[in-house]
Amino acid sequence: MFAVTILGNNSALPAYDRHPSAQIVTINDQLLLIDCGEGTQMQLSRYKIRRGKLNHIFISHLHGDHYFGLIGLISSMALLNREQPLHLFAPPGLEEIISLQLKVASTTLPYELVFHPLNDEEVILDTPKFSVEAFHTQHRIPCWGFLIKEKKHPRKLDKEKAINFDIPAAFYPSLKMGYDYTAKDGSVVYNEQVTIPNSPAKSYAYCADTIYDERLINIAKDVTMIYHEATYLNGMEERAAARFHSTTSQAATIAMNANAGGLLLGHFSSKFEELHDYLKEALEVFPKTQLAIEGVTFRI
């Protein structure tokens, strides 16, 4: 399963029962937390997401609506006697902030908090089943987006056929990679005789706070789904640019030109109680747009 669950979709001020930025990405058996605004751990409880399964947290930047919930979550994990390491990927300054918060509270974590400073655009997490790449977004302070990619073998094995051809199990990984099998007598079992094509690998681009930036088009090219902030509605382009944010149509234009499979809009301004205009404006540019509604899980 590859999906994203929205925990918080609002901008800096919580309003109308909307919370600051946070979302859970589920990929296979892993849960990844992207941003951790105020109230995130309450949202985890509300939507019955097991915090004990969280091993990786990614913080885009050091504006409070993206990380003020982190120390509470870290502390709660300690109170629950967490033992496994927790990996935190964030701008370098956050390590000092967390250390000071723990120090003044005289808190010693019973688990290892492994801090990974974000310094370069590169792959920051690489596992056998997925990878996470960090990229810059253009905001008032250093800010990062995250590109999560599935890893899949190009072929699926038809095990019954492989057994019928007497292919040893040790060769199965090679079959999945597309190789033919040559028997001891020199006969060849062609790959397509015992495998079928795998489904394409999927991807998710999280574009954190940013002005309209066409550089993101190439970064998110052909992704299965892109999340892009849309703090403001159309007609507020000057305000958006002054505050290093984007409008609905700007976000939709990035998704359209990137040939994304779908767009999630979020980071809504607290000026607006209703969100239907956000969706209406974006749909005029990119028909495959959805609003990042809290509590909803979107399959990627």
C-alpha positions, 0 to 999 in steps of 0.5 A, spaced: 500 500 500 502 507 498 497 512 501 497 519 504 493 520 510 492 528 512 493 530 519 493 537 518 492 542 512 491 549 514 497 554 514 500 558 520 493 559 524 489 553 526 482 555 524 475 552 523 477 545 526 483 545 521 490 544 524 497 546 521 501 541 516 502 534 518 501 528 514 502 520 514 505 517 508 504 509 508 508 505 504 508 498 504 509 496 512 512 503 513 509 509 516 513 516 514 511 523 518 512 529 514 511 535 518 509 535 525 505 542 526 501 543 533 496 538 535 499 532 530 499 527 536 492 528 537 490 527 530 494 521 530 490 518 536 484 521 533 485 517 526 488 511 530 494 511 527 499 507 531 505 512 533 509 506 535 510 504 527 513 511 526 520 510 525 522 516 520 520 523 521 521 529 515 520 536 517 520 541 511 522 547 515 523 551 521 516 555 521 512 553 527 506 550 523 510 545 521 514 543 527 511 545 533 508 539 535 514 535 534 517 535 541 510 533 544 510 527 540 517 525 541 516 526 549 510 522 548 514 516 545 519 516 551 513 516 556 510 510 552 517 507 553 519 506 546 525 503 544 527 503 537 531 508 534 527 514 531 530 518 525 529 525 524 530 529 517 530 536 518 534 543 517 540 543 521 537 548 526 532 543 529 537 539 533 539 545 537 532 546 539 530 539 540 536 538 545 534 545 549 527 543 550 529 536 552 535 539 557 530 544 560 525 539 561 531 534 564 528 529 559 532 523 557 529 519 551 529 511 552 530 511 545 536 513 540 533 520 536 538 520 530 538 526 527 539 527 519 541 534 517 538 537 511 544 540 507 544 538 500 539 536 494 540 528 495 537 521 496 536 522 504 533 515 505 534 509 501 531 502 503 530 496 499 522 498 497 523 505 497 527 511 497 526 519 499 529 524 496 530 532 499 529 538 494 529 545 495 523 549 495 523 557 495 520 560 501 522 565 506 527 561 510 530 554 507 525 549 506 525 542 503 520 538 499 520 530 499 520 525 493 518 518 495 519 513 490 517 506 490 522 500 488 519 495 484 522 489 480 521 490 473 517 483 473 513 478 477 514 471 478 510 466 476 512 461 481 508 455 478 511 456 471 518 456 474 517 450 478 515 446 472 521 449 468 525 446 474 528 453 475 532 453 482 529 458 487 536 461 488 535 464 481 528 467 482 531 474 484 534 474 477 528 472 473 524 478 477 530 483 474 528 480 467 534 475 466 533 469 462 535 462 465 540 457 462 540 450 464 546 445 465 544 442 458 544 449 455 537 450 454 534 457 455 528 458 459 526 465 456 524 470 462 517 472 459 515 464 459 515 464 467 514 472 469 509 477 467 510 485 467 510 488 474 505 494 475 509 501 474 513 504 481 509 509 484 511 516 487 509 522 491 512 529 491 511 533 497 512 540 495 512 544 502 511 552 502 513 555 496 512 561 491 510 559 484 517 555 482 517 552 475 523 548 477 518 544 481 516 541 474 522 537 473 523 535 480 516 532 480 515 530 473 511 524 472 509 523 479 503 519 481 501 524 486 503 531 488 502 535 494 502 543 493 501 548 498 495 553 495 495 558 501 491 563 497 486 564 492 486 567 485 487 574 485 491 574 491 498 573 487 501 579 489 500 577 496 502 570 495 509 572 492 510 577 498 509 571 503 513 566 499 506 562 498 502 560 492 495 560 489 490 555 487 492 556 479 499 556 480 499 549 484 495 546 479 499 549 473 505 546 476 501 539 477 499 540 470 506 541 467 509 536 471 504 531 468 502 529 475 497 523 476 494 527 481 494 533 485 493 534 493 492 542 495 493 544 502 496 549 507 489 553 506 489 560 509 485 561 515 482 567 512 477 562 509 472 558 512 470 554 506 474 551 501 470 549 495 473 555 491 480 552 492 477 546 489 473 550 483 479 554 481 484 549 481 480 544 477 479 549 472 487 548 470 488 541 472 482 536 473 485 531 477 485 535 483 483 534 490 483 537 497 487 535 502 482 534 507 484 532 514 482 524 516 482 522 509 487 517 506 488 518 499 491 512 495 497 514 491 
